């Protein structure tokens, strides 16, 4: 497959596709030791942070996964990510029996 500048090759079980990406920095942040979100859906940001966590973060069904987040976080630094998300979206955390955190809407507020 011939690629042009700013193209990203995505390979998966269903085949490969080429996608043009204006800013490739988000795809290379791992080299800098950061996870960067730029107007990213909350559900996608949680999934990305979970790649680096043993204890997974989940969203309660009533939390809008389409809400957008921007920021730079350390992989494996879920405390800073969770603090930013809970403050930004008026959420609270609940520790699950497996050690993971569920993000829920703040009650009474």
N, C-alpha and C positions, 0 to 999 in steps of 0.2 A: 504494500500500500504506500503510495507516495503522499507525503504530508507537506503542507504549506506552513509558514510561520503562523503561530497563534492557533494551531489546530491541536486537538486532543484526541487521541485514539482510545476509545472505550471498548474493551473486550469483555464479553460475558458469555453465558451459556446459550443465549439466543442469537449470538453473532457479534459482529464488530461494527462500530459506527465511528464516523469522524464528526467532531463538533468543533466549531470555531469559538474560541474564547478570547475576549478582548483583553482580560487581565489574568494571566496564568499564575500570579503570585499565590492565590488561594490553593493551587494544586501543588505548590512547592514549599509551603510553610513548614512542613515536617523537617526540612533541612535547617530551619531556624529554631526549631523546638517550640513552635507556637501553633495554636489552632485559631484561625481568623474567620470571623463571620461578618458578612457585609449584607445587611438586609435579608438575612437567612430565616426561613421559617423555623419556629421554635422546635417543632418535631424533628426537623433535619439536624438542627444544632445539637439536640439531645442525643440523637443517634450517633453523631460524630464524636461527641464527648464520651459516649459509652464505649467507643472503640478502645479507649485508654483506661477504662475503669473496670475493676473487678466487681464492685457493688454498683449495679446499674441504676440509672436515673430513669424514672418513668413519669409520664404525665397522666393525671387523673382524666377520665373521659370528659369532664367539664372544662378542662383547660384548653383554650384554643391553640392547637398546634400550628395554625397558620399565622399566629402573631409573629412579627419580625424582630430579629435581634441582630445587633452589630457589636463587635468587640473582639479583643484579642485575649486568649486564655492559654495557660500552660497545659499541655496534655497531662492528664493525671491530676490536675489541680481542680477537682470538682468543687471544692469549697468556694473558690472565687466565682466560678461559673454559676453555682447554685445561688450564692448571695446576690449576684447581679440579676439573675432571672427572677428570684422571689421579690426583690425590690422593684424591678421594672414592671412586673405584671401583677403585683399585689397577691403573691402566692405564699403559701407556707409549706413546710416540709413535713413528711410523715415517714418515720423509719420503718421499713418493712422487716418481717422476720428474717429474710435472707440477707439483711444488711443494706439493701438498696434503699434509695430515697424516692418517694412518690411526691411529686409537686401537685399541690391542690390549691383551689381558690381559698383565700383567707376568709375565714368565717366571721360574720358580724361586722364586716367592714365596708 
